[in-house]
């Protein structure tokens, strides 16, 4: 990725070494992962199967979806095929493997104790960041623990390659892989098809932004953190509600556009031993993992989403804490858009203890707001029904 002002920053590798060291230390203390980075406390299986309240002042509704798209959305209202599975899955954490175009892929699956196999539950797909992996990210967001309390199923997909990452552009192999993942989860578990949500962090936020374009008819709302993007060529079947968080001093994905020195020091996804900075901002490896111009800034990105969702151009800003500002767009019903701007915040997950423990690498994490709980509250207000 490029550095500030679109230029490639000098690379020292220090940020990556610190991230690895901190991550390994965290996992060692928690006793939560095996040597290959997968969860030691989960069962491994292989699979072979297949705003509730109206906005008062928004004047311009989003364009009506095409008839076929509207039909696709309508078809999502109801229980998934997994609700009639002969042997309901057991609650708990499981590592699930599946075949995607001849490649073995896997995800962590967290089913709450309340699951009975016949009552449809919401699904949250939570996508990890570059080099983070499913296990570490599940600890970062703690969506699995919240799902246990609130009664939703959580899935944490694991990216490809080493370091694990996502090719976050329209029509990529990873877009298809995640579509296949949704198909399989819905076929094997009892899911409320009107309440499927996607969240993601950093490179996972890039991927989340792409999925909002590709699968708008099957995703009720999205939450791309520290990496919301305006995806070129995005033509969603419907306006997708979105909530995002971004720190103003993020040194990976810069709030004002471009990518910082911390991002440039990350290892390249091609296994060459080079860093993203050494490959160059316009390399195939960099452009594959970042949708759109690397110079996109957060105000312009949210403005583009606002136009796509039919929202008003002038959002309301409210200080919800000394270091957090809510930028709330005036949108039609079912097209909500919110940005939480974290003043002096880094490349972090607000409210996460793990994120806070990595401050030397990722920057400051605010505890003034709990991103996971706030996202779930937002998701709960939105459905395809």
C-alpha positions as CSV (number, residue, x, y, z in Angstrom):
1,X,0.0,0.0,0.0
2,X,1.1,3.5,-0.6
3,X,2.1,6.0,2.0
4,X,0.9,9.5,2.9
5,X,0.1,11.6,-0.3
6,X,0.0,8.4,-2.3
7,X,3.7,7.9,-2.2
8,X,5.3,4.7,-1.0
9,X,6.7,5.1,2.5
10,X,10.1,4.0,3.5
11,X,10.0,0.5,5.0
12,X,11.7,-0.6,8.2
13,X,9.6,-3.7,9.0
14,X,9.4,-2.5,12.6
15,X,5.6,-2.3,12.7
16,X,5.1,-5.8,11.4
17,X,7.6,-7.3,13.8
18,X,5.9,-5.5,16.7
19,X,2.5,-6.7,15.5
20,X,3.7,-10.3,15.3
21,X,5.3,-10.1,18.7
22,X,2.3,-8.6,20.3
23,X,-0.1,-11.0,18.7
24,X,2.0,-14.1,19.6
25,X,2.3,-12.8,23.2
26,X,-1.5,-12.3,23.4
27,X,-2.2,-15.7,22.1
28,X,0.3,-17.3,24.4
29,X,-1.2,-15.7,27.4
30,X,-4.7,-16.5,26.4
31,X,-3.9,-20.0,25.5
32,X,-6.3,-19.7,22.6
33,X,-4.5,-20.8,19.5
34,X,-2.4,-23.6,18.2
35,X,0.9,-23.2,16.3
36,X,-0.8,-22.7,13.0
37,X,-2.9,-19.8,14.3
38,X,-6.1,-21.8,14.6
39,X,-8.1,-22.1,17.7
40,X,-7.1,-24.9,20.0
41,X,-10.4,-24.8,21.8
42,X,-12.6,-25.5,18.9
43,X,-13.9,-28.6,17.1
44,X,-12.8,-29.1,13.5
45,X,-15.2,-30.4,10.9
46,X,-15.2,-30.6,7.1
47,X,-18.4,-29.8,5.2
48,X,-19.5,-31.2,1.9
49,X,-23.0,-29.5,1.6
50,X,-24.3,-27.5,-0.4
51,X,-34.3,1.7,10.3
52,X,-37.4,0.4,11.8
53,X,-38.3,4.0,12.5
54,X,-38.7,6.4,9.6
55,X,-36.4,9.2,8.8
56,X,-38.3,12.5,9.2
57,X,-36.5,14.7,6.7
58,X,-34.8,12.8,4.0
59,X,-36.3,14.0,0.7
60,X,-34.7,11.7,-1.9
61,X,-35.4,8.0,-1.5
62,X,-32.9,5.5,-3.1
63,X,-33.7,4.3,-6.5
64,X,-36.1,1.4,-6.7
65,X,-34.4,-1.9,-7.2
66,X,-35.0,-3.7,-10.5
67,X,-37.9,-6.2,-10.3
68,X,-35.6,-9.2,-10.3
69,X,-33.6,-7.7,-7.5
70,X,-36.7,-6.9,-5.5
71,X,-37.8,-10.6,-5.9
72,X,-34.4,-11.7,-4.7
73,X,-34.7,-9.6,-1.6
74,X,-38.2,-10.8,-1.0
75,X,-37.0,-14.4,-1.2
76,X,-34.7,-13.7,1.7
77,X,-37.5,-13.3,4.2
78,X,-37.8,-16.5,6.1
79,X,-35.8,-19.4,7.5
80,X,-32.9,-20.9,5.7
81,X,-32.7,-24.5,4.4
82,X,-30.7,-25.4,7.5
83,X,-33.8,-25.1,9.7
84,X,-34.9,-28.5,8.5
85,X,-31.5,-30.2,8.8
86,X,-31.9,-33.8,10.1
87,X,-29.2,-33.3,12.8
88,X,-28.9,-29.7,14.2
89,X,-25.4,-28.4,14.8
90,X,-24.3,-28.3,18.4
91,X,-23.7,-25.0,20.2
92,X,-20.1,-24.0,20.7
93,X,-17.1,-23.0,18.6
94,X,-16.1,-25.0,15.6
95,X,-13.5,-24.7,12.8
96,X,-15.3,-25.6,9.6
97,X,-13.5,-26.5,6.3
98,X,-15.1,-26.3,2.9
99,X,-14.1,-26.6,-0.7
100,X,-14.1,-23.5,-2.8
101,X,-13.2,-24.1,-6.4
102,X,-10.9,-26.9,-5.5
103,X,-9.2,-25.0,-2.6
104,X,-9.6,-25.8,1.1
105,X,-10.9,-22.8,3.0
106,X,-12.1,-22.5,6.5
107,X,-13.9,-20.4,9.1
108,X,-14.6,-20.3,12.8
109,X,-18.2,-20.7,13.7
110,X,-19.7,-19.7,17.1
111,X,-23.2,-21.0,17.8
112,X,-24.9,-19.7,21.0
113,X,-26.3,-22.0,23.6
114,X,-29.8,-20.8,22.7
115,X,-29.6,-22.5,19.3
116,X,-32.1,-25.3,18.8
117,X,-31.8,-26.0,15.1
118,X,-35.3,-25.0,14.2
119,X,-35.6,-21.4,15.4
120,X,-34.0,-19.0,12.9
121,X,-31.2,-16.9,14.3
122,X,-29.4,-13.8,12.9
123,X,-26.0,-14.4,11.3
124,X,-23.0,-12.1,11.7
125,X,-20.0,-12.7,9.3
126,X,-17.0,-10.9,10.8
127,X,-14.0,-10.6,8.4
128,X,-10.4,-10.2,9.7
129,X,-7.8,-7.6,8.6
130,X,-4.6,-8.1,6.6
131,X,-2.3,-10.6,8.3
132,X,-4.7,-10.8,11.3
133,X,-6.4,-14.2,10.7
134,X,-9.7,-15.5,11.9
135,X,-8.6,-16.6,15.4
136,X,-7.0,-13.3,16.4
137,X,-9.8,-11.3,14.9
138,X,-12.4,-13.3,16.8
139,X,-10.7,-12.1,20.0
140,X,-10.4,-8.6,18.7
141,X,-14.1,-8.0,18.1
142,X,-15.5,-10.5,20.6
143,X,-18.6,-10.8,18.4
144,X,-18.8,-14.5,19.3
145,X,-19.2,-13.6,23.0
146,X,-21.8,-11.0,22.2
147,X,-23.6,-13.5,20.0
148,X,-23.8,-15.9,23.0
149,X,-25.5,-13.2,25.0
150,X,-27.8,-11.8,22.3
151,X,-28.6,-15.0,20.4
152,X,-27.0,-14.7,17.0
153,X,-24.6,-17.0,15.2
154,X,-21.1,-15.6,14.3
155,X,-18.8,-16.8,11.5
156,X,-15.2,-15.6,11.2
157,X,-13.8,-16.5,7.7
158,X,-10.1,-17.0,7.3
159,X,-8.4,-15.4,4.3
160,X,-6.0,-16.9,1.7
161,X,-2.2,-17.0,1.7
162,X,0.5,-16.1,4.1
163,X,-0.1,-13.6,5.6
164,X,-3.9,-14.3,5.4
165,X,-5.6,-11.6,3.3
166,X,-8.5,-10.8,1.0
167,X,-8.5,-9.9,-2.6
168,X,-11.0,-7.1,-2.1
169,X,-12.4,-6.2,-5.5
170,X,-15.6,-6.9,-7.4
171,X,-15.7,-10.3,-9.0
172,X,-12.6,-11.7,-7.3
173,X,-12.1,-15.3,-6.1
174,X,-12.5,-14.2,-2.5
175,X,-15.9,-12.6,-3.3
176,X,-17.0,-15.9,-4.7
177,X,-15.5,-17.8,-1.7
178,X,-17.5,-15.7,0.7
179,X,-20.7,-16.2,-1.4
180,X,-20.1,-19.9,-1.1
181,X,-19.5,-19.6,2.6
182,X,-22.9,-17.9,3.0
183,X,-24.6,-20.6,0.9
184,X,-23.1,-23.3,3.1
185,X,-23.8,-21.7,6.4
186,X,-27.4,-21.1,5.4
187,X,-27.7,-24.7,4.2
188,X,-26.3,-26.2,7.4
189,X,-27.6,-23.9,10.1
190,X,-31.0,-22.4,10.9
191,X,-30.5,-18.7,9.8
192,X,-33.0,-15.9,9.6
193,X,-32.4,-14.9,6.0
194,X,-33.6,-11.4,6.5
195,X,-31.0,-10.8,9.2
196,X,-27.6,-11.7,7.7
197,X,-24.9,-9.0,8.5
198,X,-21.3,-8.5,7.6
199,X,-18.6,-6.7,9.6
200,X,-14.9,-6.4,8.8
201,X,-11.7,-4.7,10.0
202,X,-9.0,-3.0,7.7
203,X,-8.6,-5.3,4.7
204,X,-11.7,-7.1,6.0
205,X,-13.5,-3.7,5.9
206,X,-12.4,-3.4,2.2
207,X,-13.9,-6.8,1.6
208,X,-17.1,-5.9,3.5
209,X,-17.5,-2.8,1.3
210,X,-17.2,-5.1,-1.8
211,X,-19.8,-7.6,-0.4
212,X,-22.2,-4.7,0.1
213,X,-22.0,-4.2,-3.7
214,X,-22.0,-7.8,-4.7
215,X,-24.6,-9.3,-2.3
216,X,-26.8,-6.4,-1.4
217,X,-29.9,-8.6,-1.9
218,X,-28.8,-11.0,0.8
219,X,-27.0,-8.8,3.4
220,X,-29.2,-6.6,5.6
221,X,-26.5,-4.2,6.8
222,X,-22.7,-3.9,7.0
223,X,-20.0,-2.5,9.3
224,X,-16.6,-1.8,7.7
225,X,-14.2,-0.6,10.5
226,X,-11.0,1.2,9.7
227,X,-11.3,0.7,6.0
228,X,-14.7,1.6,4.5
229,X,-14.2,2.0,0.7
230,X,-16.1,3.6,-2.2
231,X,-15.8,0.6,-4.6
232,X,-15.5,1.4,-8.3
233,X,-18.4,0.0,-10.3
234,X,-20.5,-0.6,-7.3
235,X,-24.1,-1.0,-8.3
236,X,-25.9,-2.7,-5.4
237,X,-29.4,-4.2,-5.9
238,X,-30.6,-2.1,-3.0
239,X,-29.3,0.6,-0.6
240,X,-27.3,-1.2,2.1
241,X,-27.3,0.3,5.6
242,X,-23.8,0.9,6.9
243,X,-22.0,1.9,10.1
244,X,-18.3,2.6,10.2
245,X,-15.6,3.7,12.7
246,X,-12.3,5.4,11.8
247,X,-9.5,7.0,13.9
248,X,-8.2,10.4,12.8
249,X,-4.5,9.4,13.3
250,X,-4.8,5.9,11.8
251,X,-1.3,5.2,10.3
252,X,-2.4,2.2,8.2
253,X,-5.5,3.5,6.4
254,X,-5.2,7.3,6.7
255,X,-8.4,9.2,7.6
256,X,-7.5,11.9,5.1
257,X,-6.6,9.5,2.3
258,X,-3.8,7.2,1.4
259,X,-1.9,4.6,3.3
260,X,0.7,5.2,6.0
261,X,4.1,4.0,6.8
262,X,2.7,1.3,9.1
263,X,0.8,-0.3,6.2
264,X,3.9,0.0,3.9
265,X,5.9,-2.1,6.4
266,X,3.5,-5.1,6.2
267,X,4.7,-8.3,4.4
268,X,3.6,-8.7,0.8
269,X,1.0,-11.4,0.1
270,X,3.1,-13.0,-2.6
271,X,5.5,-14.7,-0.3
272,X,8.5,-12.9,-1.8
273,X,9.8,-11.6,1.5
274,X,9.2,-8.0,0.4
275,X,6.9,-5.5,2.0
276,X,3.9,-3.8,0.6
277,X,5.9,-0.6,0.4
278,X,8.7,-2.2,-1.5
279,X,6.3,-3.7,-4.1
280,X,5.0,-0.2,-4.8
281,X,1.5,1.3,-4.5
282,X,0.5,0.4,-8.0
283,X,1.7,-3.2,-7.9
284,X,-0.8,-6.0,-8.7
285,X,-0.5,-7.3,-5.2
286,X,-1.5,-3.9,-3.7
287,X,-4.3,-3.1,-6.1
288,X,-5.7,-6.6,-5.6
289,X,-6.3,-6.1,-1.9
290,X,-7.6,-2.5,-2.1
291,X,-10.7,-1.6,-4.1
292,X,-10.4,1.8,-5.7
293,X,-7.9,4.6,-5.4
294,X,-5.5,4.3,-2.5
295,X,-6.0,8.1,-2.0
296,X,-9.7,7.8,-1.0
297,X,-10.4,9.7,2.2
298,X,-13.1,8.9,4.7
299,X,-15.3,12.0,4.3
300,X,-15.4,11.4,0.5
301,X,-16.1,7.7,1.0
302,X,-19.0,8.3,3.3
303,X,-20.4,11.0,1.0
304,X,-20.3,8.5,-1.9
305,X,-22.2,5.9,0.2
306,X,-24.7,8.7,1.2
307,X,-25.4,9.4,-2.5
308,X,-25.8,5.7,-3.2
309,X,-28.2,5.3,-0.3
310,X,-30.2,8.4,-1.2
311,X,-29.2,10.3,2.0
312,X,-29.0,14.0,2.5
313,X,-25.6,15.6,1.7
314,X,-25.2,17.4,5.1
315,X,-24.9,15.0,8.0
316,X,-25.5,15.9,11.6
317,X,-22.5,15.7,13.9
318,X,-22.9,14.9,17.6
319,X,-20.1,14.5,20.2
320,X,-21.0,11.2,22.0
321,X,-17.8,11.3,24.0
322,X,-14.8,13.6,24.5
323,X,-13.0,11.7,21.7
324,X,-15.8,10.4,19.6
325,X,-18.0,12.2,17.1
326,X,-21.1,10.6,15.5
327,X,-21.6,11.7,11.9
328,X,-25.2,10.7,11.2
329,X,-26.6,11.0,7.7
330,X,-30.3,11.8,7.0
331,X,-31.3,8.7,5.0
332,X,-34.5,7.1,3.8
333,X,-35.9,4.2,5.8
334,X,-33.7,1.1,5.5
335,X,-30.7,3.0,4.2
336,X,-29.1,4.3,7.4
337,X,-25.5,5.5,7.3
338,X,-23.3,6.4,10.3
339,X,-19.7,7.3,10.8
340,X,-18.0,7.3,14.3
341,X,-15.0,9.5,14.0
342,X,-12.5,8.7,16.7
343,X,-10.4,11.8,17.5
344,X,-6.7,10.8,17.9
345,X,-7.7,7.1,17.4
346,X,-5.4,4.7,15.6
347,X,-6.0,1.7,13.4
348,X,-8.1,0.0,16.0
349,X,-11.4,-1.6,17.2
350,X,-13.0,0.8,19.7
351,X,-13.7,-0.8,23.1
352,X,-11.6,-3.9,22.4
353,X,-9.1,-5.0,25.1
354,X,-7.0,-6.8,22.6
355,X,-6.9,-3.7,20.3
356,X,-5.8,-1.6,23.3
357,X,-3.0,-4.0,24.1
358,X,-1.5,-3.5,20.7
359,X,-1.3,0.3,21.0
360,X,2.4,0.4,20.3
361,X,1.6,-0.9,16.8
362,X,-1.9,0.0,16.0
363,X,-2.3,3.4,17.8
364,X,-4.6,4.5,20.5
365,X,-7.9,2.5,21.1
366,X,-10.7,4.5,22.6
367,X,-12.8,3.0,25.4
368,X,-15.4,5.7,25.2
369,X,-17.5,3.5,22.9
370,X,-17.9,-0.2,22.4
371,X,-17.8,-0.8,18.6
372,X,-19.1,-4.4,18.8
373,X,-22.1,-3.5,20.9
374,X,-22.8,-0.4,18.8
375,X,-22.6,-2.4,15.6
376,X,-25.0,-5.0,16.9
377,X,-27.5,-2.3,18.0
378,X,-27.3,-0.9,14.5
379,X,-27.7,-4.3,12.9
380,X,-30.7,-5.1,15.1
381,X,-32.5,-2.1,13.6
382,X,-32.1,-3.3,10.0
383,X,-33.4,-6.3,8.2
384,X,-34.4,-7.3,4.7
385,X,-38.0,-7.8,5.9
